[in-house]
Amino acid sequence: MPSFEQLPRASDPAVLGRAPQAPPCSFVVFGAGGDLTRRLLMPALYNLQLAGLLDDDFRIVGVDAREMDDAAFRTHLTEAMAHFVAERQGGTPVALDQAAWAWMGERTAYLHGDFADPASFERLKTALPQGNVIFYCATAARFFETIAQQLLAAGMTEEAGGFRRIVVEKPFGHDLTSAKALNAALLACFDETQIYRIDHYLGKETVQNIMALRFSNGIFEPIWKRDNIDHVQITAAETVGVEQRGNFYEGTGAMRDMVPNHMFQLLAMVAMEAPTSFDADAVRTEKAKVIQAIHPLSGRQAVRDVVRGQYRAGAYGGRAVPAYRSEPDVKPNSSTETFIAMKLGIDNWRWAGVPFYIRTGKRLSHRQTGISIHFKQAPFALFRDTPVEKLTPNIMFLHIQPTEGVTLQFSAKVPGPRVKLGGVNMNFNYADYFHEGPSTGYETLLYDCLTGDATLFQRADNVEAGWSAVQPVLDAWDDGHIHVNPYAAGSEGPDEALALLQQDGRSWEPIER
């Protein structure tokens, strides 16, 4: 499940409203009393309603073990939504649209039940009208299999009277073995076409724009290969710590939380071949091929090309912040990593010999997710008898969060009588061209789920390919071969991560850009 570093902001309903209305549907949320429902799902559905994308026969049914009735559930959600809209314009209060929220309230019900109790699912079946149903598992991963099996046993997976779809959040397993087991369990209850493995990173506009940037512009795709690209860096940096998620994070860590899903999805968008169409399976097949082509790290390579880190006490924003081991529900001698950096290779014709460096961590100096494409240097020979000492690196930066856009760095002549070069940037910011408010990313993903577009959702082979790529590293950890390096909170990570690139004669781009 995603971390809640910042409250989500609403999308511009006018932009969302350019799409056709979704079909009627009952939207069942397991874990309806949790943060995911309150802070992401309901705001996203509210935005879809403001945009006129929800059918008049849309229904929400919350299911959870908490003792509540319909009225108490609606009050719980209303309080959360009041806080949400107050934050949606960067702190400028905005009133909740009472008509839109009343519309949703009239269509919202609550069912108290135990996920392991067949009687709860019989009551749910009785409460649901005939037609389309989406089952959203906003729960801990340990409940995914149980919920799927209970739905099957209650006869709610058959698509005779309308579609039946199940949505599961990450983590999709804990390692390769558990990922395969989870996929097998889900596929025993649902067809692959009914399973939507959701990754909120893929709802971000810049992530989706990577394909548009590459495949709709003749100036980029011909040079997007090993002949012209020196290396690629992918960074997902967070300033927050684990907050109140110590129990979850202790058993997960940065590798399992981010790499096989978020980071590899970003890598796949950058490195995939052009699909034959924007059909969901065509796109997902090309993404799976890239992940399957990641060169497996042997035990020795895992030690050399992987860096683990854990934040110690430090400072951020002028205030002291505690060490990871001092966070609630964290073991005082914990060896869980809060930072991971890796060097990867892709064994195919396009990318052979091009290293992909990825890093992600908590309590870093700035919040930033981005991709930098480093092109090979032009020959220096022409400038050997000039004051030019070196050429400006040609880098394309794809900014994903907190701002969205693209920056291209290149050289230009400095005005004057002598040949002197200066580095310049060409910037494209989404906000300058497209007037869409910041989004949770869930609006697009929920709409796609309602309309049956699985392009941005992971398929079983994609999930298992991701775990296959990192499993040798996890095995090396179990053998005690990769220790955890400390880094100060508010820094850019452990020194060993800097050395990972320095050994190749390269360096990380600064986290703040």
N, C-alpha and C positions, 0 to 999 in steps of 0.2 A: 504494500500500500504506500502511497506517496507521503512524503513528509510535508508538514504544513509550515514552511518557512515564512510565507506571507499569506495574508488573506487573499483570496481570489478577487479579481475585478470583473465587472460585467462586460460582456461584449456589446458592441453597438447593435441593437435590434434591427436597425435599418439594413445593416450588412447581412446579418443572419437571415433576414426576411427575403433575401433574393432567391432563396431555395424554395422548392415546392413543399407543401405541407406533408408531414409524415402521416402514415396510416394510423387508424385507431389502434390503441394498444393498452394493455394492463401492465404497468411497470412495478414489479414486485422487488422490494429491497430487503434482502436479508442483512441484519445488522443495522436496522433503521435508526437505532438510538445512538449510533457512533458518530465520530467526527467527520468521517468521509461523507456520510449522508448530509449532515448538517452544514458543512462548510464547502462542499464541492458539488454533490449531486443535486441538491435542491436549488442552489443558486443557478446551476447550469440549466435545469429544467425551467426555472423561472424565466431565464433569458430566452429560452426557446419559445415559451408562451408569449412573452412580450413581442417576439418576432412573428407571432402567428403561425408557428410551425407545428404546434400540437393540435391534433384533431379534437373535436368536441367530445368524443368518446374516449379520450385519454383518461386513465385511472392510475393512481398510485396506491400501493398497498405496502405498508411497512411491517416487517416481521422481526421481532426481537424478544429476548427473554426478560426485558425490563417490563415491570408492571405499569401499563398505561392503557387508557382508552383512546378513542378517536379524538376527543376534545383535547386531552392532555398532549397527545402527539402533535396536533396542529399548533397548540400553544408553544410547545418546545421548538417547532420549526419556525414559527413566527418571530420568536425572540432572536433566533439565529439570523433570520433574513433581515430583521431591522438593523442588526449590526453590520451585515453584509452590504446593504445599500448605503449605509453611512460611510463606508470605506471605498465605494466603487469609483469615486471621482478624485482619488488621491487625497482623501480626507475631507473634501467638501461634502457636507451632508446632502443626501438626496432622498426624497421621500419614497417609501415603498409604494409601488403602484397598487392601490387597494383593489381595483377591479381585477387585475391580473392575479393577485394573490388570493382574492376571494374565489376566483375561478378554480385555482389549484386546490384551495382548502375544501371546496365542495366535492372534489374528486379524490380526496386523500383519506385513507382509512388505516387503521392499525390493528394488527393481530398479535396478541401475546402468545408466544410459543417457544418450544425447545427444538433446536435444529435436529436433535437425535430422536425426537418423539414422532412416530408416524401419525398420531392423532392430530398434531399441529398441521401436518400437511393435508390431512383429510379436511380439516376446517378451512385451510387455504383454498383447496380445490372447490369447496362449496361456495366460498366467497367470491371466486373469480367468475366473471361472465364468460361466455363462449367467445372465441376469437383469438387475436394475437396476444402473446404474453412474452415479456422479457423478465428473466430472473437474474437480478443483479446481486452478486455475492460481495457485499461491502463488509466482509468479515475477516477474521484471521484466516490464514491459508489452511489451517488444520481442519476447517469446516467445509472446504470446497467439495471434497469427495463425499462427505456425509450428506450435504445438501443435494448433490447430484443424484445420489442413490435413493434418497427419500423422494425426490421428484419422480424418478423412474418408477419406484414402487407404488406411488400414488397415481400413476397413469397420466402425469402432466407433461411428459416429454414428447408425446406424439403430436404430429402436425396436421391432423385430420381437419380440424376446424379453423386453422390459422397457424401462423408461424410460432415456434417455441425457440427462444434463444437464451443461452446462459452466458453471463459476463463474469469473468474472474479477474481479480487484481493480481499484480505481482506481490510476493515472489511466486513464480511458477516452479516450485520445487526448491530444494536446499542444495542439491548437487545433481549430477547426471542421473544417478539411480532414482532419486525421488522425483525428478522431473518426468522421467519415463513412466514411473508408477502413477503419477498424477494424470498424465495424458491418457494412459491406459484406462484409468478409472473414469475419467470424463467421457472418453470415447465408448466406454461400455454403456453409457447412459444417453449420450447425445451423438449425433453425427457431427463430423468436423465442421460442416457448414453451419451448424447451430451454435458453435462455441466461439465466443469473442474474448480473447485474452487481451486485456486493455493495458496500454502503456501511455500514460498521460503526456509524456514527452512528444509523442507523435501527433498530438493535437495542436502543437504550436505551429504557427504560420510559417516561421522560417524553416522549420524542419521539413514541412511539406514543400516549401519553395525550393529546396535543394534540387528536387527532380525537375521542377520548372526551369530553374536556372541552368541546369546542365543540358536538358534535352530539348529546350525550345530556343536555345541561342547557339547559332552556328559558330560563334567566336570561342565558345568554351569547350564544347564536347571534343573537338579534334585534338586539343592539347591536354585533355584530362586523362593522362596515362603516364607510364613510367619513363617514356622518352623525354618528358618535359617537367615532371614533378619530382622533386627531391625527397620530400617527406610530408607527412600530414600529422597535425597535432589536434587532439580532441580533449577539451577541458570542461568539466562540470564541477565548479567550485561553489561551496556553500559557506556562509558565515556563521550559521547556527551550529550548535552542538546537537546532541541527541535529545535535548529537552526532557520530556517525560516518557521517552520511548526506550529507556535503558533495557528493559526486559526483552523487547523485540530485538534491539540492536546487538545485545550480547550474543545472541544466537545467530546473527546474520553478518554484520560487518560490512564494510564498504564494498568488498568484492561481490558478495552475493546480492547486496542491496542494489547495486548500480551497474555492474559490468555486463553480465550475460543479457541484460534487458536494455536499459537506457543507452549505455555507451555503445553496445554492439548495434543497436538500431540506428544510432547516428552514423557509425562507421559504415553500415550497410547502405544508407542513403547516399553517402559520398562515393562509395566504391562499386555499387551495383552496375551491371550492364543495363542498357536500355530495354525495358520490357516491350513486348509486342503490342501492348495496349495498356490502358489504365484499368483494365479488369483486375479485380482483387487478386485472383490467383496468379495472374501474369506478373504483377508487381511483387507479390510475396515469394514467388518462385525465384526471381532474380535476387532478392534479398537473402533468401536461404542459401543460394549458391555462394554468395560472398562469405557468409559466416562459416559455411562448410569448408571454404578454401583457406581459412586462417591456419597458418602453420602451427601444428601442435608444439607446445613447449615441453621439451624433455626435462628431466630433473635438473640437469646442469643449467639449461637455458632458463628455467624458472628461477633459479637462484640469481643468475646474471641479469635477467631482463625484467624482473618484477621487484617493486619496492613497496613494502608495507610501512604505514606510519600510524601513530596514535598521538592525538594532541595532548599537550601538557597545559598547565596554567599559562595564561597570557593576557593580552588586552585586545579589545576590539571596540572601536568607537569611543575611545577615551575611558572605558570602564574595564575593570578586571573581570576575567571569566575563568571558571574553574577548569581543572584538568578532566579528561574523560573519566578517569578512575574515581573522581569525586562526584560524578553525576549520580542522580537517584537511580537505584536498582542496577548499578554497575559494580562488578566485583573489584575490590581494592587492588588485586593483582592481575587484573584482566589483560589478556594479550589480544583482544579483538582490535582489528585495524579500523581506523576512522579515515584512512587515506590509502589510496592505491594508485600506483603508476606502473604502466606496462609498455613494453616494446613488442609490437606484433608485426608479422609479415603475412601477406596474402599470396598464396601459391596459384596464380593464374597469369594469363598472358598480359593482361592490362597492368598488373601491379607488382609483378615479380621484381624483387630488389628494392622496393619502396617501403621504408619502415613507417608504421603507423604507431604514434605514441599517444597513449591515453592516460589521463589522470583525473581523479575525482576525490574529493575529501570534504570533511566538515571543519568548521572553525578556521577557515582560511581567510586571507586578507580582504577579499572582495567576493561578492556574489556574481558569478558569471558562468554562463554556458556558451561555448563557442567552438568553432572549428577553424583552423588556419591551414590553408593549402600553400605549401612552400614550393615555388617553382625553381627550377635549376637556374643558376647564374649564367648570364651572357658572358662570352669570352672578354677578358680584360685587355687583350692585346691592343685594341684601338686606342686605349687611354693611357698607355704606358709612358708617353712623353708629355702628359698633361698634369695639372695639379690634382687630378682625381686619384685618390688613394684606394678607394674601393667602391664597388657598385652597390646601390641600395637593393636589398633583397626584394624580389617580387613575391608578394604574399597576398592571397585573397583570404579575408577574414569573414566568416559567416557568423554573425551575432545572433544568438538564440534567446538568451535572457541575461539581464532584465530588459534590455532594449533589443529590438529586432531590426536587422538590416545586414548590409554587405559593405565591406571596405576593401578597396584594391590599392595596394601600395606599390609604387614604381618610381623610377628616376625621371627627373626633368632637368633641363639646363637652367642654371641660375643666371638671371640677366647680367650682362657685362661683357667686356671685350675678350675674356679668356674662357676656355672650356672648363666649367665647374658644374658639378652635378649636385642636386639636392633631392632628398626623398620627399615625395608628396603622396597624399591620400585622396582617392576618389570615393566618396561616401554615398551610400543609398540607405536612407532610414525609412522604415515602413510608415512612420507617423507623418512624414512629409508628403507622402503620395496617397496613402490609403487611410481614410479617417475611420479607423476601427479602434475601439477601446481595447485595453488589455484583456486577455481572456484566461479563464482557467484551463483551457484546452479541452475541457469535458463537453462543452457545447457541441463542437464538431463531432466528437467521438460518440456521444449519446445520439445525436441526430443520425449518424451513419449506422449505428446499431438499430435504430428504429426503422431505417429505410433499407437495411440489409446490405450495406456496403462494407465489406470486411477488409478493404485495402489497408487501413491503418492498424489492423489488429494482427497479432502474431498467430501463425499456424504452428501446429505441433512440431513439424520438422525444424522450423526456425528456432523454437525454444530449445529443443534438444541439441541443435548445432551450437548454440551459445554455451550451453553447459559443457559440451564436449571440448570446446576450446579452452575453458578454464579448469576443467577437471584435473589435468596434470599439475596445475599450480596448487589446487586444493590438496592433492595427494602429497606434494612436496611440503606443504605446511604441516600436514599430519605427521610427516617424518621428521619434523623439526628443523628443516633446512632453510627456512626463510623467517628471520626474526623480525620483530616490530621495532621500527625506528621512531624515536620521539621527535616531535616538532612543537614549537611554541604556538599556542592559539593566536590567530591574527597574522601568522606568517604565510608563506606560499608553499609550505610543506617541508618535509625533511630534506636535509642536504643530499641524502642518497638519491633523491629524485632528480636533483640537478645533475648529479654525476651520471645518471642513466643516459642523458643526452650528451654530456660532455665527453663521454668515452667514444662517441661517434662524431665528435667535432661539431656538435650542434648545441642549441640552448632553447629552453622553453620560452615562449612568448610571455610577457608579463600578464598576470591574471587580470589586472585592471586595464581595460582598453576603452 
